[in-house]
Amino acid sequence: MATKRDDIPPPYTEVALHGVSPQPSHDEAARFNFLANLNKHLAMTLGPGNRLAYDRRVEPAFVAEQGRKPADRHEVRRAMNRDPYHRFWSALKRNSMEMRQQNGRSMVLRQLDELDARARQYNEGRATLRFDPAAGPPRYQTAVDIHCMPGSYHGEVRPGDVSAGANYDCGIFATTAGGLGALSDGGGQALVKWIASERPGWQPKRILDIGCTIGHNVVPLALAFPDAEIVAIDTAAPSLRYGHARAQALGARNIAFVQMNAEDLSAFPDGHFDWVQTTMFLHETSGKAMPRIIREGHRVLADGGLMFHLEQPQYTPEMPLFEQFMRDWDAYNNNEPFWTSMHAVDLHDILADAGFPRDSQFEAQVRAVVDPAIFPEAATGEGEDYGRAAAWHAYGAWKPAREAAA
């Protein structure tokens, strides 16, 4: 076992391998180690230089030219994009993501025959994996390769493969610098910890996970609630194939992975689920799709049930413009086209429009749960990385009982 050091990420050898994990070669693991350390260096060591550049050069130059301070995050971005330090930092971050995708993709393609064969052993003949080609990815998700991932979540090298899911799984370590733990499920583990604290002893019978990708956030829920019936939906078939096989290999047999667009949950009756949730998903939906998804989630949620959305915090008037600009980086540099508009809306308004009264809503802070002997804690409070740490802001609501709401 590696000795933990707080100043560097754990080595790739600490990544837990399961039944369908891509197997890294020495060089592939070394590249991921380099990228994990580069990402942490960019976030925690070089990142603060952006603030210095803004305070010492960019804002004074803007005030001298315009006679006022920037009015919004977009003016800050345009001004910062002319600064050489920020341009250099941004180029390094973009290149690190592209290198992460190149390494993960080559690692997967090298062994795709074996990966597909192993996935079929877990998938074939299982009623818990269901596809509907009519529910494939919508245009707003196919327009760009999200996170610079070739083919995004839905791309296939050949029909029926698991390449997209396997690439996503093997590289999360590098982009998070190991902050999500050995199985990159620190977010799901955090959900289990949060609900145990919030509602001790609560036993939901049915859970819906929307935008599940490869299921790394829902598997911990399935293991924590083995008697619950869990449905994990996504529009990307390759991610579902891999996610289902991954869950089966990890012993989570109570999850059905279903190809479905969350804008239309007509397959489920009103009040069917006790818990409806998303984890870092809403920012990948369009401005028209997101309210529909939340309205449908409200419809299928039982009285007294929980709706829970993990995201980064919304941009509010209280959030400094520089922080908004830094958090907005992914929208313009990491193929996240809906990031900026999604974080600018008032989620409380959208939840209220969907049917959740304001007094039923809440916000919460959730941190990844990992093995502290090996992996860095989610957020130490040392420095500000503007959303790069494995810590999130939750927006949710408990659906009132009908008689209480009447």
C-alpha positions as CSV (number, residue, x, y, z in Angstrom):
1,M,0.0,0.0,0.0
2,A,1.3,3.4,-0.9
3,T,2.1,5.9,1.8
4,K,-0.2,8.9,1.7
5,R,1.3,12.3,0.9
6,D,-1.0,15.3,1.0
7,D,0.9,17.2,-1.7
8,I,0.6,14.6,-4.4
9,P,-2.2,12.4,-5.7
10,P,-2.1,8.7,-5.0
11,P,-0.5,6.5,-7.8
12,Y,-2.6,4.8,-10.4
13,T,-1.8,1.5,-8.8
14,E,-4.3,2.5,-6.0
15,V,-7.1,2.5,-8.6
16,A,-9.4,-0.5,-7.8
17,L,-9.9,-2.8,-10.8
18,H,-13.2,-4.7,-11.2
19,G,-14.4,-7.3,-13.7
20,V,-14.5,-5.0,-16.7
21,S,-11.8,-2.5,-15.9
22,P,-9.3,-1.7,-18.7
23,Q,-5.9,-3.1,-17.6
24,P,-3.2,-0.4,-17.7
25,S,0.3,-1.0,-19.1
26,H,3.2,0.4,-17.2
27,D,3.4,3.4,-19.6
28,E,-0.4,4.0,-19.5
29,A,-0.4,4.1,-15.8
30,A,2.7,6.4,-15.8
31,R,0.9,8.8,-18.2
32,F,-2.2,8.9,-15.9
33,N,0.1,9.6,-12.9
34,F,1.7,12.5,-14.7
35,L,-1.7,13.9,-15.7
36,A,-3.1,13.6,-12.2
37,N,-0.2,15.5,-10.8
38,L,-0.3,18.0,-13.5
39,N,-4.0,18.7,-12.9
40,K,-3.4,19.1,-9.1
41,H,-0.5,21.4,-9.9
42,L,-2.6,23.5,-12.3
43,A,-5.5,23.8,-9.8
44,M,-3.7,24.4,-6.5
45,T,-0.3,25.9,-7.4
46,L,-0.6,27.7,-10.7
47,G,-4.4,28.4,-10.4
48,P,-4.0,31.2,-7.8
49,G,-1.9,33.1,-10.3
50,N,-5.1,33.9,-12.2
51,R,-6.3,35.9,-9.2
52,L,-3.0,37.8,-9.1
53,A,-3.1,38.5,-12.8
54,Y,-6.7,39.8,-12.5
55,D,-6.0,42.0,-9.4
56,R,-2.7,43.4,-10.6
57,R,-3.1,43.7,-14.4
58,V,-6.4,42.8,-15.9
59,E,-8.9,44.7,-13.7
60,P,-6.8,47.9,-13.5
61,A,-6.4,47.9,-17.3
62,F,-10.1,47.4,-17.7
63,V,-10.9,50.3,-15.4
64,A,-8.4,52.5,-17.1
65,E,-10.0,51.7,-20.5
66,Q,-13.7,51.6,-19.6
67,G,-13.9,53.9,-16.6
68,R,-15.6,51.2,-14.5
69,K,-15.1,47.7,-13.3
70,P,-16.4,44.7,-15.3
71,A,-20.2,44.3,-15.1
72,D,-20.4,40.5,-15.3
73,R,-18.4,37.3,-15.7
74,H,-18.4,37.6,-19.4
75,E,-16.6,40.9,-19.4
76,V,-14.1,39.4,-16.9
77,R,-13.5,36.4,-19.3
78,R,-12.9,38.6,-22.3
79,A,-10.5,40.7,-20.4
80,M,-8.7,37.7,-18.9
81,N,-8.4,36.0,-22.2
82,R,-6.0,38.8,-23.3
83,D,-3.7,38.1,-20.3
84,P,-0.6,35.9,-21.1
85,Y,-0.6,34.1,-17.7
86,H,-4.3,33.1,-18.0
87,R,-3.8,32.1,-21.6
88,F,-0.9,29.9,-20.7
89,W,-2.8,28.3,-17.8
90,S,-5.8,27.7,-19.9
91,A,-3.8,26.1,-22.6
92,L,-2.2,23.7,-20.1
93,K,-5.6,22.8,-18.7
94,R,-7.1,22.1,-22.1
95,N,-4.1,20.1,-23.2
96,S,-4.2,18.0,-20.0
97,M,-7.8,17.0,-20.8
98,E,-7.0,16.1,-24.4
99,M,-4.0,14.1,-23.2
100,R,-6.2,12.3,-20.6
101,Q,-8.7,11.4,-23.4
102,Q,-5.9,10.2,-25.7
103,N,-4.4,8.0,-23.1
104,G,-7.7,6.5,-22.0
105,R,-8.9,5.9,-25.5
106,S,-5.7,4.2,-26.6
107,M,-5.7,2.1,-23.5
108,V,-9.3,1.0,-24.2
109,L,-8.8,0.4,-27.9
110,R,-5.7,-1.8,-27.3
111,Q,-7.9,-4.3,-25.4
112,L,-11.4,-3.6,-26.8
113,D,-12.0,-7.2,-27.9
114,E,-11.4,-8.4,-24.4
115,L,-13.4,-5.6,-22.7
116,D,-16.4,-6.3,-25.0
117,A,-16.2,-10.0,-24.3
118,R,-16.0,-9.5,-20.5
119,A,-18.9,-7.1,-20.6
120,R,-21.0,-9.6,-22.6
121,Q,-20.5,-12.1,-19.8
122,Y,-22.2,-9.8,-17.4
123,N,-24.8,-8.3,-19.8
124,E,-26.2,-11.0,-22.1
125,G,-29.5,-12.4,-21.1
126,R,-29.9,-9.9,-18.2
127,A,-33.3,-8.2,-17.9
128,T,-31.5,-5.4,-16.0
129,L,-30.1,-4.0,-19.2
130,R,-32.6,-2.5,-21.6
131,F,-32.2,-0.4,-24.8
132,D,-34.5,1.8,-26.8
133,P,-32.9,3.2,-29.9
134,A,-35.6,5.8,-30.1
135,A,-34.3,7.3,-26.8
136,G,-30.8,7.9,-28.1
137,P,-28.8,11.0,-27.4
138,P,-30.6,14.3,-28.3
139,R,-29.1,16.8,-30.7
140,Y,-27.9,19.0,-27.8
141,Q,-25.7,16.2,-26.5
142,T,-24.3,15.0,-29.9
143,A,-23.3,18.5,-31.1
144,V,-20.0,18.4,-29.3
145,D,-17.6,15.9,-27.8
146,I,-18.3,16.6,-24.1
147,H,-15.1,16.8,-21.9
148,C,-13.1,16.5,-25.2
149,M,-14.0,12.8,-25.2
150,P,-13.9,11.4,-28.7
151,G,-17.5,10.4,-29.5
152,S,-18.6,11.7,-26.1
153,Y,-20.5,9.3,-24.0
154,H,-22.4,7.7,-26.9
155,G,-19.6,7.1,-29.4
156,E,-18.9,3.6,-30.6
157,V,-15.9,2.2,-32.4
158,R,-18.1,-0.6,-33.6
159,P,-21.8,-1.4,-32.9
160,G,-22.4,-2.8,-29.4
161,D,-19.0,-1.9,-27.9
162,V,-18.2,-0.5,-24.4
163,S,-15.4,1.9,-25.5
164,A,-17.0,5.1,-24.3
165,G,-17.8,3.8,-20.9
166,A,-14.4,2.2,-20.4
167,N,-12.6,5.3,-21.4
168,Y,-14.6,7.4,-19.0
169,D,-14.0,5.0,-16.2
170,C,-10.3,4.6,-16.5
171,G,-9.5,8.3,-16.7
172,I,-11.6,9.8,-13.9
173,F,-8.6,9.2,-11.7
174,A,-6.5,11.6,-13.7
175,T,-9.0,14.4,-14.0
176,T,-9.8,14.4,-10.3
177,A,-6.3,13.7,-9.2
178,G,-7.5,10.7,-7.3
179,G,-10.0,12.7,-5.3
180,L,-13.0,10.3,-5.9
181,G,-11.3,7.3,-4.4
182,A,-10.3,3.8,-5.6
183,L,-13.5,3.2,-7.6
184,S,-14.2,6.9,-8.5
185,D,-17.4,6.5,-6.5
186,G,-16.7,9.1,-3.8
187,G,-19.8,11.0,-5.0
188,G,-22.1,8.0,-4.5
189,Q,-20.5,7.2,-1.2
190,A,-21.2,10.8,-0.2
191,L,-24.9,10.3,-1.1
192,V,-25.1,7.3,1.2
193,K,-23.4,9.2,4.1
194,W,-25.7,12.3,3.5
195,I,-29.0,10.4,3.6
196,A,-27.9,8.3,6.6
197,S,-27.3,11.6,8.5
198,E,-30.4,13.4,7.1
199,R,-32.9,10.6,7.5
200,P,-31.5,7.8,9.7
201,G,-33.1,4.5,9.0
202,W,-35.0,5.7,5.9
203,Q,-35.4,2.8,3.4
204,P,-36.5,4.0,0.0
205,K,-38.2,1.2,-2.0
206,R,-37.5,2.7,-5.5
207,I,-34.7,5.0,-6.7
208,L,-34.3,6.7,-10.0
209,D,-30.8,7.9,-11.1
210,I,-31.0,10.2,-14.1
211,G,-28.0,10.6,-16.4
212,C,-26.2,7.7,-14.7
213,T,-23.3,7.4,-17.2
214,I,-21.4,4.3,-16.0
215,G,-23.2,4.1,-12.7
216,H,-20.3,5.0,-10.4
217,N,-22.5,7.3,-8.3
218,V,-25.5,4.9,-8.1
219,V,-23.7,1.6,-7.3
220,P,-23.0,2.8,-3.7
221,L,-26.7,3.4,-3.3
222,A,-27.5,0.0,-4.6
223,L,-25.1,-1.6,-2.1
224,A,-26.4,0.5,0.8
225,F,-30.0,-0.3,0.0
226,P,-29.9,-3.9,-1.3
227,D,-33.7,-4.3,-1.0
228,A,-34.4,-1.2,-3.1
229,E,-35.4,-1.4,-6.8
230,I,-33.1,1.1,-8.6
231,V,-33.4,2.3,-12.2
232,A,-30.4,4.1,-13.7
233,I,-31.2,5.8,-17.0
234,D,-29.1,7.4,-19.7
235,T,-29.3,8.0,-23.4
236,A,-25.8,6.7,-24.2
237,A,-25.9,3.0,-25.0
238,P,-22.2,2.3,-24.8
239,S,-22.0,3.9,-21.3
240,L,-25.0,1.8,-20.2
241,R,-23.4,-1.4,-21.5
242,Y,-20.3,-0.7,-19.5
243,G,-22.1,0.6,-16.5
244,H,-24.3,-2.4,-16.2
245,A,-21.4,-4.8,-16.5
246,R,-19.4,-2.8,-14.0
247,A,-22.3,-2.8,-11.5
248,Q,-22.8,-6.6,-11.9
249,A,-19.1,-7.1,-11.4
250,L,-19.2,-5.1,-8.2
251,G,-22.1,-7.1,-6.8
252,A,-24.8,-4.4,-7.3
253,R,-27.5,-6.6,-8.9
254,N,-30.5,-4.5,-8.0
255,I,-29.9,-1.8,-10.6
256,A,-31.7,-1.8,-14.0
257,F,-29.7,0.2,-16.6
258,V,-32.2,1.6,-19.1
259,Q,-31.8,3.7,-22.2
260,M,-34.2,6.5,-21.7
261,N,-34.5,10.3,-22.1
262,A,-35.5,11.8,-18.8
263,E,-37.6,14.5,-20.6
264,D,-40.1,11.7,-21.1
265,L,-40.6,9.3,-18.1
266,S,-44.0,8.0,-19.3
267,A,-42.8,4.5,-18.8
268,F,-43.3,5.1,-15.0
269,P,-46.6,6.0,-13.3
270,D,-47.1,9.0,-11.1
271,G,-45.4,8.7,-7.7
272,H,-43.5,5.6,-8.6
273,F,-40.1,6.5,-7.0
274,D,-39.1,7.4,-3.4
275,W,-35.9,9.1,-4.6
276,V,-35.1,10.9,-7.9
277,Q,-31.7,12.3,-8.4
278,T,-28.9,13.5,-10.7
279,T,-25.2,13.8,-10.0
280,M,-23.3,16.4,-12.0
281,F,-25.8,16.0,-14.8
282,L,-28.0,19.0,-15.1
283,H,-25.2,21.2,-16.6
284,E,-25.1,18.8,-19.6
285,T,-28.8,19.4,-20.5
286,S,-30.2,22.3,-22.5
287,G,-32.1,25.2,-21.1
288,K,-35.4,23.7,-22.5
289,A,-34.6,20.1,-21.5
290,M,-33.7,20.8,-17.8
291,P,-37.1,22.1,-16.7
292,R,-38.8,19.2,-18.4
293,I,-36.6,16.7,-16.7
294,I,-37.3,18.2,-13.3
295,R,-41.0,18.4,-14.0
296,E,-41.0,14.7,-15.0
297,G,-39.0,13.9,-11.9
298,H,-41.6,15.6,-9.7
299,R,-44.4,13.6,-11.4
300,V,-42.8,10.2,-10.8
301,L,-41.8,11.1,-7.3
302,A,-43.9,9.7,-4.5
303,D,-45.4,11.9,-1.8
304,G,-42.8,12.4,0.9
305,G,-40.1,11.4,-1.6
306,L,-36.7,13.0,-2.2
307,M,-35.4,14.9,-5.2
308,F,-31.7,15.6,-5.1
309,H,-29.4,17.3,-7.5
310,L,-25.6,17.4,-7.0
311,E,-24.0,20.2,-8.9
312,Q,-21.6,23.1,-8.5
313,P,-23.1,26.2,-6.8
314,Q,-25.3,28.5,-8.9
315,Y,-24.0,32.0,-9.8
316,T,-25.7,34.4,-7.4
317,P,-25.2,38.1,-6.9
318,E,-23.3,37.2,-3.8
319,M,-20.7,35.2,-5.7
320,P,-17.8,37.5,-6.8
321,L,-17.5,38.0,-10.6
322,F,-14.0,36.6,-10.6
323,E,-15.2,33.4,-9.0
324,Q,-18.0,33.1,-11.5
325,F,-15.5,33.5,-14.3
326,M,-13.2,30.8,-13.0
327,R,-16.1,28.4,-12.5
328,D,-17.2,29.2,-16.0
329,W,-14.0,27.9,-17.5
330,D,-15.4,24.6,-18.6
331,A,-18.2,26.2,-20.7
332,Y,-15.7,27.8,-23.0
333,N,-12.7,25.4,-22.8
334,N,-13.9,21.9,-22.0
335,N,-16.8,21.4,-24.4
336,E,-19.5,22.0,-21.7
337,P,-21.8,24.3,-23.8
338,F,-24.6,24.5,-21.2
339,W,-22.5,25.0,-18.1
340,T,-22.7,28.8,-18.0
341,S,-26.4,29.2,-18.7
342,M,-27.3,26.3,-16.3
343,H,-25.4,27.8,-13.4
344,A,-26.9,31.2,-14.0
345,V,-30.5,30.2,-13.6
346,D,-32.3,30.0,-10.2
347,L,-32.8,26.3,-9.6
348,H,-35.1,27.1,-6.7
349,D,-37.4,28.8,-9.3
350,I,-37.3,25.7,-11.6
351,L,-38.0,23.4,-8.7
352,A,-40.9,25.6,-7.6
353,D,-42.3,25.6,-11.2
354,A,-42.1,21.8,-11.2
355,G,-44.3,21.6,-8.2
356,F,-42.0,21.8,-5.2
357,P,-43.0,24.6,-2.7
358,R,-40.2,26.8,-1.6
359,D,-40.5,25.6,2.0
360,S,-40.0,22.0,0.8
361,Q,-36.6,22.9,-0.8
362,F,-33.1,22.8,0.7
363,E,-29.5,23.2,-0.2
364,A,-26.6,21.1,1.2
365,Q,-22.9,20.7,1.0
366,V,-21.7,17.2,0.0
367,R,-18.1,16.0,0.0
368,A,-16.7,12.9,-1.6
369,V,-16.2,10.0,0.8
370,V,-12.9,8.2,0.2
371,D,-10.3,6.1,2.1
372,P,-8.3,8.9,3.8
373,A,-5.4,6.5,4.3
374,I,-4.8,6.5,0.6
375,F,-6.7,9.2,-1.2
376,P,-6.8,12.9,-0.6
377,E,-9.8,14.3,1.2
378,A,-12.5,15.9,-0.9
379,A,-11.9,19.5,0.3
380,T,-9.3,20.5,2.9
381,G,-10.2,24.2,2.9
382,E,-6.7,25.1,1.9
383,G,-6.9,27.4,-1.1
384,E,-9.7,27.8,-3.6
385,D,-9.8,25.6,-6.7
386,Y,-13.2,26.9,-8.0
387,G,-15.0,23.6,-8.3
388,R,-12.0,21.2,-9.0
389,A,-12.2,19.5,-5.6
390,A,-14.5,16.5,-5.1
391,A,-17.0,18.6,-3.2
392,W,-20.5,19.7,-4.4
393,H,-23.5,21.8,-3.8
394,A,-26.8,20.0,-3.5
395,Y,-30.2,21.4,-4.5
396,G,-33.2,19.3,-3.4
397,A,-36.7,19.0,-2.0
398,W,-38.9,16.6,-0.1
399,K,-42.2,16.3,-1.9
400,P,-45.0,17.2,0.4
401,A,-47.8,14.7,1.1
402,R,-51.0,15.6,-0.8
403,E,-53.0,16.4,2.3
404,A,-50.2,18.7,3.5
405,A,-49.9,20.4,0.2
406,A,-53.7,20.8,-0.2
